[in-house]
């Protein structure tokens, strides 16, 4: 099809390079440099979408990220992209796009019948309907969900690759328009490391293709010179197609750079997008402003666009979306759009200005172009369906709240709107700053910054080009100075002609001949079909907070996040409530500024790279000897070592019997290890553990429980005192990182006066537990310099010596109740020492065992595993471990232990369970009841936390949390199973083997 709306003037597209594409199954041609939006407009395609709720015909409204209507489904299969904005998608050869949310086609959408019932489907109607019968909701929901939604997510794996990079800079400039370019130039000339990030493919912003004069040259020439100078600066990095979507604490900003989306599918290689994580000393926000539409009846028809977008399409892309244009405005900026169109040879029928008649510069220019100015008037309605055909105009009374006089109809095929400008304050707000309402400019502007940032240009409420350039240069130079750089050759700011502007006349909703609820829909949020009447209804029903109104009406809920409609919506709400907009406030500006792909966020961290796989120094030995592994945190831990024909239970039974009868060995390297040093180390441990540590002797070990502020057990482990001011703490494998973070938090925020240093040394040490009656004999064969006699090396003692010629730290500790030792050596020698111990234990039939056997051995002794036998609601008292609570000292969580709830009767307490049938192994998580046959819901006493078959005891054992369990010893309880069967069990002590502890004290 021919590009009937393409004009002959110079633009930023290359007419000599046609680009073929398909939209909704039809073939079209655009030009290199087009977006899909500009190419569709060039081909006179006005209808591109249907609205979300009423499925009304919609066309392209804007020229940027604020576009609410023209959402497309790009490509097919694995390459498909849902909800791509046509205004942002660069045209490439062979591109396929289709409209979303319409069936069977955008021209004939059967769901548009909902528009006929729009009076009965206002905001919140779904809260009041579909309520009966209650059981039908699931059926209603199916059809509601089928009728709503936008694009379709890909059903197959994304074939694209994504990258991440981290970078520091002195000055980050966000936005490459006139203010951003001026700021980057000023900062770059000082020698500072500068990053200029701009969301479009070409720098220049609103200047591209415009007739503005800067420093006595046309805007395009000035842009080219500025970009060339920036490229020549070795410390300046220019990022185009790059959206700064998040501004976080400590001047940390995130940028999504689109690397290949503008290329034909066959030419794409490498990463599709790159996520930049930037730490900037100073930030200059030059993010511009977004033009607001005007709110009146039927203001959503295809062919109704923002005036600035009409100018951009004409100047930058050489496209005029209509031949008979009406402009409706309440401010001066739309006059430039009229001039741009007139220069392009387009008939501008009239400028309808809501303000009183003026004899100023702009009206005089309009008259020279032969454009009629209808002052003090407004558009109250439009004609047409799939394209605008005309507008109805009435006079606006001086008070601005009523229209009067006869209605005049003006035929047109394009209506350009300008309701004022909204500075893009999103990143300023994300940084912690607050927007404040400027009554003179009728917009929110940035208030005082919280972080090291400053706003310049239109995003600061300075809309005139001369002001944008001046502020940009000033803020860029200031940012560089604050970052430690001074321009040796400062230059004056770029100069542009300035014109006196008449004030804006705020117009949040155009008055109509009848009340808001009695006229055709006046749309505020075009994507979600939120009208002015919906906001009035929300206020009438008691929703006075702007955040509540947003959620009740869905105002700003769409992919555009209310960039066009929210400010008008707030203005309407303020009018209804009889208050000013400053008091009404704004909704929260949260990341992300625009949608970001999951791929960009994940980057290369997918599959095996999603989470690091950590292996111990002995991992290959375990593999070679048939170990199967389980994931514990990020670690691969040997689970069990099956021999030929053995099941899990066979192998575990063998490993348990061998360990208790002779000797076993387990790789314990994964336990967290934190090196704690400093003169206040003992004091620190005294505060984080429940028991006392200040008197622990050098060369001794102690078991400790760690509580959170609520008094609940969060971790446990053994800590050894290596020196007067030197300890090594062990933690659970899965809790190591959490505990390290917890300790650092208290040191840095609550106890900064303590002289303590923490270092994670988990990966530095290989650890093996040698367990069983013959463990002492095995170690005596491979250790030198260590006296293993019970008198010299008692339980919970620590020695240094050598094992197989390697310096080692040896602790006599036990998690099995057996005589046991824990060897710690440099991880680089881990396999060597392991093999030496295995060789030394050969005559004792030393048996390697895994985590499953470890669980059984510790359960036989009633030792807890934090996170399995505790669940975040368990105190030491609940575990019958009040012996570990220091009576004369303070510690984290101590006061919480005296709360009424933690001290009450009937709390769940740790007990043992023995089933009536010794062969019956209870399911972990099984619910415990007194009588399963009572009326539902059956009162629950607790649940099974750990359950195993003990080969050493010849029967099953279990641990459980039971309400008041410590006072119910010997009582019968029942555990109902999912299939209806019930298992009977007796509450016992959780210590099933050697309750006196004789086996570990030999």
N, C-alpha and C positions, 0 to 999 in steps of 0.2 A: 504494500500500500504506500501511496505517496505521502511525503511529509508536508502536508498542506499548511501547517502552522509554522514552518521554518521560514525565517526571514533572512534577508541577504546581508545584514550588517555583520561586522566583525564580531567574533565571539571566541570562546575557549573550546569549541569543538572543531574537529577537523572534518569538514564536509567532503574532502577528497577520499576519506576512508570510511565507507559505509560498513555498518555492523548489522548483521541479521539476527533476529531473535523471534521467539514465539511467546505470545501472551494469550492465555485462554484458548489455545489451539490454533490461533491465527498467526500468520507470518507478517512481521513488520521489519522495517529497516530504520535504524538510527545512525548516529555518527560516532566516531571515536571521540571520547570525552563526555558523552552523554551519561546521565543516570537513566535508570529504567523510567523514572517519572518524566524526565524531560523528553525522552524518546516517545513515550506514550502521548504526551501533550503535543509533540510535533506531529504525530499521526492523528491528531484530533480525537483521541480516545478520552472521553470525559468520564464515563462510568467504569470504575476500577474495583469497586468493593461494595459490600453490604454491611450495614451496621450490626453490632453484636446482638442487640435485644429485639429491635423491631425490623431488622433486615431492610432498612431503607436504602435506596440508592445513594452511593457516596462517590465522590471524586477526590482528586488530589487537592490538598488544602495548602500545603507548605512546601518548603524547599530544603528541609533539614531533619534533625533528629526529633523534632516536635510533631512530625506527621502522625495524625491519629487514624487516618482512614486507609491509606494505600498500603495495606499489609499484604504481602504476597507469599506464596509457597514457591520457593525456588527449586528447580531441578527435581530429580526423582531418585528413588532408592536410597542408597547409602549417602548420596551427595545432597539429599534434600535438606532445605533450611526453612523452617516455618517462621511466619510473621516477620519476614524481612521487609524493611521500609523501602518502598520504591524510590524514595527521595535520596536514599543513601547507597543503593546498589548501583555500582558502576556497570555500565553496559559492556558486555563482551560477546564475541562471536558465538552463536549457538545457544545463548541463554534461553532457558525455558522458565516461564513464570505463569502462575495462575492465581486467581482470586481465592480468598479463603471465606469460610462461613457462608456459603451460598450453595443451593441445590435446586435444580440440576445445573444452573449456570448463573453467572452474575446478571445477565440480561433478564432471565426468567427465574426468579428465586421464589419457590413456592412458600417458603417460610415468611415471605413479606406479608402474608395474610395477617400476621401478628400485629402489624401496624394499624390494621383496621380496628383493633381492640386496644389501642394504646391508652385510651381513657380509663380502661379497666385494668391496666397493667402499670401503675405508677411505681415509684420507688417503694420497695418493701412489700410489694403485693404478695410475694412468695412467702413472707412471714405470716400472712393472714389467710392464705388459701392453701389448697392441697392438704388441709388438716384433717379431713374426714373422708372415708374411715381411716383410722390411724394405721391400720395394717396395709393400706394402699401406698404409703409413702415411697416404698422402694420402687413401685411401678411408676409413680409420678417422677421420681428422681431420674429414672432411666431416660424418660423422654425429655426432661428438662436439660439433662446433660447432653443429650444428643442434639438438642436444638441450639445449645450455646457453644461456647468454645470458638477458637480462631483457627490457627494452622494445625497441621498434623505432625507430630513428632516422628522422627525416623524410626522405623521398626527394626533396622539392622545396625550393626556396629559402625561407628564413624571411622572411615578409613584415613582421615586426616591426622597429621601430627601437630603437636603444639609444644612451644618452648616457654621457658621462663628465664628471666635474667634479673640480677640484682645490681643496682648501680647507685653511686652517691654523686651528688652534684652540689654546686654552690647556689645556683639559682635555677629553679624550674619555672618556666613560663607556660601557663596553660592557655592555649588559644593563639591561633596564628592570624588573627585579623589585624586591623591597623594598630590597636593598642598593644597586642601581643608582639607584633613585629618591632614596634618602637621600643618596647621593653627589652626584647632580646638583643637588639642592637646596642642599647645603652649598657646592658649588663655584659655583653660579649666584648665590647670595646675595652672593658676594664681588665680583661684577662681571666675573668671568672669562668669556671666550668658551668656551662649553661646547657640546659635541655629545653627545647621548644617543642611542645606537643600540640598537634592540631588534628582535629577529628576528620577533616576532609582530605582529599587527595592533593589539593593545591593550597598553598599558603595565600593569604590575602583576604579571606572572609568576604565581607560585604563589599569590599573594593573591587572584586574581580569583575571586569567588564564595565565598571561604572565610569561615568564621565567626570568624576571628581579630579581636582588638580591638587597635587601635593608637591611642595618645593618646586613650583613652576613646571611640573611635568604631569602627564596623565597618570592615573592611579596604577594602571598595569605596568607602566615603565618604572614607577617608584617601587612597586612590589618586586619587579625583576632585579633592580639594583640592590634592594635590601636583602633579598634571598642570596644573591651572588656574594655580597659582603659577609653574610652569616656563614655561608659554605666555606669561605676562605679562612674563617677563624678555626684554628685547630682544636680549641677547647669548647666549641659549640656543636651540639648534636641536634639535628632537625628530625623530628618524628612526625611524618604525615600518616594519614589513615590511622591515627592513634588517639583513642579517647581516654582521657583521665576520668575514671569512673568512681574512684574512691579516695577520700582524704581522711586519713586516720591519725591517731595520736603521734606525737613527736615528729611531725612533718614527714610522715610516711605516706606516700601516695602510690596508687596502682594505676597502671596504664595498659590498655589492650591495643596492641598494634596488629592491624589486619594486613597480612603479608601477601596473600595469593587470591583473595576473593574476587579481585578485579580481573583475573586472568581466565581464559577459556579452560574448561575442565581438563582438557588434554595437555595443557601447558603447565599445569600446577605441579610443583615439586617442592620438597622441603616442607618446612612448618607452615601451617595455614595461618596461625596467629602466634603472637609472642606476648606474654605477660611481663611487663616491666614493673619491678618493685623498687621504688625510688625513695631514697632518703635524701631530702633536700635541706640545705641550711636555710634558704629563704625561698618563698614561693610568691610569684606574681600571678594573680588570677585575672585573665583577660578573656573571659568566656563569653562576652557579648550579651545580647538581650534577645528575647523572643517576642515577636509581635503578637498582640492579643487580637482575637476576632471580636466581633460584636454579636450580641445575643438578641435575636428577634425571631419572629415566627418563620419557620421553614428556612432557617439559615444554614441548612446542611445540604442543599442540593448540589449535585455535580456542577462545576462551573463557578462555585463560590470559593474564593481563595484569599489568602493574605496578600495585602498589597506589596509587601516586601518580596514575597515569593514570586509574584508576577514580574516585578523588576528583575529579580535574579534570573528567572527563566529567559527573559528578553535579553538582558545584558550578557550573561555568562554563557547561555546555551543557544541563543538566537532563536528562541521559541516564544510565540505569543499565543496563549491558550484561548483566544477569542478575537472576534472582529468588531464587536460592538460592546464597549466596556463602560460600566458604571463603577464609580469609586465612592465608597461610603466610609467616612472617617470622622474622628473627633479630635484629630491632632494634625500637625503640619507634615509629618513624614510621608503620608500617602500622596501628597502633591508631587513628590519626586517620581512616584510610580506613574502618575498621569503624564508627566513630562517624558519619561523613558518610553512609554507606549506611543505618545505622539511623535517622538523622534523616529520611532520604528514604523511610522505610517499607519498606526492603528487608530481607529475612530474612538475617541473617548467621549461618550455622549454627555456625561455630567459628573461633576464631583458633588456629592451630597455631604455637606459638612454640618455636623450637629451644633457647631458654634455659630454665634451671630456673625453677620456679614462683616467682612474686613476689607480694607483697601491696602493691605500690606503688600510685601514683595511677592509672596507666593501666589495670591489670587491674581495679581497683575500679570504674572507670567502665564498662569492658566488661561487668562483671557486672551493673551497674545497667541496662544495655541488654538484659540477658538473653542475652548471648553466652557460649557455652562457650569456655573457654581450655584448650587441650590443651598443657601446658607440657612442655618437655624432649622434644619429639617432632618428627618431620619427615614430609613427604610423600615417599614413595619411588616412586610411580607414579601414573598417571592412567588413567581409562577413557574410552571414546568414540573417535570418529574425526574426523568433520567438526565435532564440537563436544564439549567436555568434558562427561562425565556423572557423574564422581565421582573421588575420590582415595583412595589407600591410604596409611594412616598407621601408622608404627611409632615406638617409643620410641628416642631417641638416647642411647647410653651416655655417661657423664660425660666420657670421653676424647674423644668427638666423632668417632671414626673407625669406629664400628660402630653398627648398629641391633639391637635385641633385642625380645623379647616378641611377642605376637600382632599380627597385621596387622588394622587396623580400616579398613573401607571407609565413606566418607562420600559420599553423593550430593550433587551440586552442578551448577550450569550456569555458574559463574564462579569462577575461582581467581585471587585477587589475591596477587601475590608482592612481597616486599621483601627483598633480600639485602644491604641497605646502600646507601650512596651513594658515587658517584665524582665528586669535584669536576671541573668542566670546566677542566682545566689546559692545554688545547690552545694557546690564544693565549699564555699565559705561556711555554710551551715553545717556541713559534715565535719568541718574542722573544729567545730565547737562554737563558732560565731553565731550571732543572732541577726536576723534581718529586721529592719525597722521600716515602718511605712512612711514614705515621703508624700505628704498631701499635695505638694505643688506638682510633683511628677506623676502622681497617682500610681505608685508602684512601691514594692519592697526593695530596699537597697541594703547593702551590707552595713552592719553596725561595727563597733570596734572589734578588731581581730583578736583571737585567743592565742593562736599559734603565730609562728614567724611567717605571716603571709599578709598580702595587701592586694586590694582589687583596683583595677584600672579600666577606664573606658566605659562602654555601655553596661557592663556588669556592675559598675559602680554608680550607675544612674547618669553618667555623662554620655549623652546620646549624640551630640554634635561631633563631626569628624575631627575638627580642630581640637576639641577637648579630649577625644580618645587618644590622639597622637601625643598631645602634651602630657597627659596623665601616664600613658604607657612609658614614655621616655623618663619621666620623673621616678616612677615606681621601679623601673628596671635599674636605674642608676642607684637608687636608695637600697634596693635589695643587694646589689653588688657591694656597696659600702658596708652594709651590715654583715655581709659574709666575709669582709676583710679585704676588699678590693676597691681601688680608687682609679677612675679613668684618668690617665695622664693627659689626655687630650679631649676634655669634655666638649661636646658639640651641642648646639641648640636643638631643641625638639623640632621634628618636621612641622612644616607650616601648611595649613589648609585654609581655604576661605571659610569665614564664618558668617552665618546669616541670623538675623534676629528672628526668633520663633515666638509665635503666639502660644499662650498656655493651652494645655489639654483640657477638654471638658469630660471629666470621668462619666462613663456611661456603662454601668455594669449590666443592665438589661434595658433594652429599648422599650419605652412605654408603648402600650397597644391600646386600640380603641375600647377593648374590653379587658376584664381582669385576666391575670396570668393563667388561671385555670380554665378560661373560656375561649382561649385563642389557640391556634395550632401550636404545636410544640416549638418552644424557643430553646434550642439546644446549647448547653453549656459544655458538656463533655461529649464530643462527637463519637468517640469510640464506644462508649458505654451507654449512649442514648440517654444521658442524664439531662433533663430539662430544668428550666428555672422553676417550673411548677413542682418538680420533685424536691427541690431545696426548700421551697415554701411549705410543702407538705411536711417535710422532716422537722422544720422549726415548729409547725403547728402541733406536731405530735410529741414535742418536748425535747427534740434533739437540738440543743443550743451550742454545744461544743463543735468546733469545726471538725475535729477528729471523729466525733460520733456521726455527724452529717456525712462525712466521707464514707463511713462504713455502712450507713443506712441506705445511701443512694448509689454507692459505687463510684462516686465522683473521684476521678484521678486513679482509679484502680487498674487501668489498662496498661498496655505496653509503653505508652507515652508518659505514664505517671502524672497526668494532669498538667503537662507543660503548657498546653494552650488554655485549658479550661479552668484550672483551679483558682486563679486569682479572680476571675469573673464570678465563680461560685462563691468565694469568700465575700465579695462585694455584695452579692445578692443576699447572702445570709445576714450580713451586717445591716442591710436596709430593712429586712424583715424583722430583725431583733431591735431595730432602732438604736444602733450603736455604730461607732466608727470602725473602720477596718483594722486599725491598730489594736483595738480591744478584741476584735474577733480572732486575730492571729492567723497563722498559717498552719498547714499540716507539716509533719516532720519531713525534712529532706534527708533521706537515708541513702547509703550506697545500695545499689549501683545507679549511677547517673543515667546510663542506658543499659539495656540488657547485655549481659556478657555470657558467652558460651561456657558450658561446663568444661569443654575441652581446654579453654584458655586458663581456667582456674586450676584444673587438674594438671595441665602441662604434660610432661612425660611420665608423671607418677601414676602409671596405670599397671594393672596386672601385677607381675612380680615386683615392679618398681613402685607400686603404690605405698608399700610399707617395707622398710629395710628388713631383710632376713638376716638374723644374727646367728652365728654358729660358734660353738666353743672350739677351743684348740684341739679337742679330741674328736671332733665331729666325724672326720674321715675314718677314724678307727671304729667308731660306732657303726658307720655305714658298712664297713668291711666285715663286721661281725654280726650283720643281720638285724641291727636295731631298727625298729619302727619308731617314728617320731610323732610328737604332738607339738602344736604351737602354743607356747606360753608367752604372752606378750609378743615380742618380735622374735623370740628365741625358738630354735628348733631343739627340743629336749628329747633325749631317748625316752620312749614310752615303755617299751619292753623289748626283750631279746628272744624272740621265739626260735626254738630249734625245730628241726624237720618234723612236721606233723602236729606241732603244738598250736593250740588256740591261745588267745589272750589269757584266758583263765588258767590254762595249763602252765603257761610260761610264768605268770605271776605267782602261782602256787609254788612252783619250783624255786623261783628267786627268793620268795619269803622264807621257805624252809631252809634253803642253803645259807641265807644270811644269819638267821637265828641259830642255826646249828654250827656254823663255822665262821665264814667271813664273806661279805659282799662288798662291792665297790660301786659308787654312784658318782656321776659327773654333776657336781653342784656349782659349776662355774657361773651359771646364769643368775644366781642370787645377787641382788644388788649390793654393791660395796661402796660406802662413802667414807672417804678419809677426812677426819675431823681434827683440826689442829688449832691451837691458840691457848693463851692463858685462861680464857673463860670457857674452854671446851667442856669441862666437867659440869659447870653451872648450866651451860646450855643443855646438855643431856638431861640434867636434873629437871629441867622445865619441860622438855618434850616427851619424856618417858614418865610413866606413873610411879616407878620405883626409884630408890635413891642411887646416886652415882658418884657423889663426891668422895666417898670413902672406898670406892673400888680400887683395889691394889693394882700396881703395875704388874702385868703378866697374868691378869685374871680376866675372865669373861663373865658376862651377865646377860640373861634373857630380859627383854623389855617389851612392854606394850605401849603403843602410841595411840592416843585418842585425838579425835577432832574436838572442835569447840563445844560440841553437843555432848561430849562425854562418851561417844561411841568409838569402838575399836576400829582403827583404820589401817594399822600395820603392826607387825611384830618382827622380832629378830634378835640375834645375839650380837653384842658389841664387846670388843676386846680393848683393853687399855694397854697400848704399846709403850707409852711413856707418860710422864707426869701431865703433859699437855697434848697428848697424841692418842686418838682413838680411831678404830675402824668399826663402822656400823654395817651390819648386814641387814638387808630388807628382803621382802618377798620378791620373787622374780618379776611378777606383773606390776608390783607397786614401786619399783625402784625410781622411776622418773617422777612419779607423783610425790613420793616422800622427799626426793631431792628438791622439788619445787616448793613443797610445804616448808621444809627447813629454811630454804632461802627466803621465802616470804616472811617468816617470823624474824629472821636475822635482819633483813633489810628494812622492814616496815615497823616492827614492834620493838625489837631489841638491837637497834643499830649501835648501841654502846658496847655490846659484847665483842670482844676481840676473838673472833672465831672465823676460820676459813674452811670451806667445804670443797671437796674435790671428788667427783665421781670417778671411781677407779675400777668399775665392774669389769671392763674389757682388759684391764692390765693384768689381772690375776686369773690363773686357771685353778679351779678348786675341785678336789675329789674327797668324798667321804668314804672312809674305810671302816666298815661296820661289822660287828659280830664278835663272838667270844675269842676268836683267834686274830683279831685285828692288831693287837699289841705285838704278837709274834711276827706278823707280816712286816710291820713298820720297823721293828728292830733289825730286820734283815737288810733294809735299804737305807736306814737313817744312820747318820753319824753325828756325834756331838749332842745327843739327846738322851737323857735318862728317863726311860718309860716306866719306871717302877711306880706303883700307886702312890707311894709316899712322896716321891719327887714330882710326879706329874698327875695330880689329883683331877677329879672331874671339874670342869669349867676353868681349867688352867690353860696357859699359853706358853709355848716354847719356840725358840728359833734354833734351827739346825740345818742340816743338808739332807735332801732325799735324792738318792741316785746322783749325788754330786752336785745338786742344784740347791742354792739357798732357799730355805722354805720357812713359812710360818705355819706352825702346827698347833691346833687347838683341840682340846679334848672336850668335845660337845657331842650331843646325841639327839637326833630327831626320831629315834627308833626305840629308845629305851635299852639298847644294847651298849656294851663297851664300844666306843667309836671315837674316831679321830678325823679331823678335817685338815687336809693339807692344802696350803695356798702357795703357789709358785708363780714365777714370771710366766705369763701365758705363752711366750715363745717356746718354753720347755715343757708345755703341758703334756703333749703326747709322749715325749721321752719318759717323763716321770710316771705317767699312767702305765706305760708298757713295763717299766721297771717294777712297779708295784704288782702288776698282774703276774710277772715272772716270779716275784718273791712269794706270791700267794698260791702258786700252782700246787704246791704240796698240800695246801689246805683246801683245795678245790674252790678257790676264790671265784665268785660269781658276779658278773656285772648285772646291775639291776637298774630299772628305769623309774619313771615318775609314778607309774601305777603301783608298783611294789612299795615305793616310798609312802604312798597314800595309805596302803594297807598297814604297813609297819607302824606308822604314826597313829593311825586310828586304833590299833590294838592297845596303844599306850594312852589314848585319849587326848593326844596333842591336837590342837586346832590348826586349821588352815584359814587364815583371814581371807574373807571373800567367798568361802564355801561354808564354813561353820558360823560365819558372821555375815550380816547383810546390811550394815550401816545403821542398824537399830539395836545393837547389842553392846552392853557395857561389860567391863571386867567382872562385875558382880553377877551378871547374867551367866557368865562362863564359869562361875564358881571359882574365880581367880581373885577374890578380894585380898588374898595374901600378897598380891603384887602391887597393891595401892599403898604408896607411902603415906604414913599417918601424920608426919610432922613437916610436910613440905607442900609447895604449890606446884602445879603442872597444868599444862593445857587440858581443859576439860574437867578439871577438878570440881569447880562450882556446879557444873551441870549434873554431876553425880548426885547432888543433894536436892535436885528438883523433885517436885512431887511425883512426876511421872516416872523418873528413873529410879525412885526409891519405893514405888508402890508395890503392893503385893500382886501376884498374878502375872508378872512379866514372864515372857518366854525365857527359859533357862536351858542351858546345855546339859543333856543327859545321855545315857546310853540306852539302846534298845536291843533286846534279844527276842527273836521271833519264837513262837511256840514250835514251829517246824525248823530245826537247825539248818536245813538245806534251803530254806526260803530266804532269798536276798531281797530286801525291801528296795523299791525304786527310790532313787534320790529325788527329793521334791515331793514325795508322797505326803498327802495331808493326813494328819492324825486327829482322830475323833474318839469320843467316849462311846457313842452309839450311832452307827450309820443309819439306823432305821427310824430315827425321829423325823418329824416333819421338816421339810425344807424351809429355809436354808439350814443345813446341818452345822451346828457350832463347831468351829475348828479350834483344836488345842494347840496346834503347831505343825511343824513339817520335818521331814527327814532331811538332814544336811549332808551326811556321808553314810555310805552303805557298801559293804564288801563281804566277800566270803573269806574267812580266815583259815588258811590251811594249817596254821600252827594250832588253832583251837578246834579245828574240825567242824566249824559251824559258821553261820553268818553273824555279823555284828553290824551295828549301826549307831550313829550319833544323831541327835535330833534337838531341836529347840521346841520345848513344851511349856505351856503356861503353868507356872508354879511347879515345874518339874522336879526341883530339888526336894520338895516335900511329898512327892508322889512315888518314891522309890518302892518297887515291888508291885505297883498297881498295873492293871491290864489296860491297854489301849488298843485301838483298832485303826488299820490303815486300809481304806477302801480303794480298790483299783478301778481303772476306767471301764473294764469289762464287767463290773458288778461283783467280782470276787473280793473278799475281805480277808486281810491278814491280821492275825492276833499277835501282839508282842507285849513284853513286860519292860517297864522302865527300870533301868539299872544305872550303876555308876558307869561313866564313859571309859574308865580304865579297865581293860579286859585282861591284860597281861602284866604280871609283876607289879602290883600296886605299891609294894614297898620300895621299888626302885633298886633292888639288889643287883640286877643284871648289869647296870651301868656303873656300879660303884665297886668294881672288882679290881 
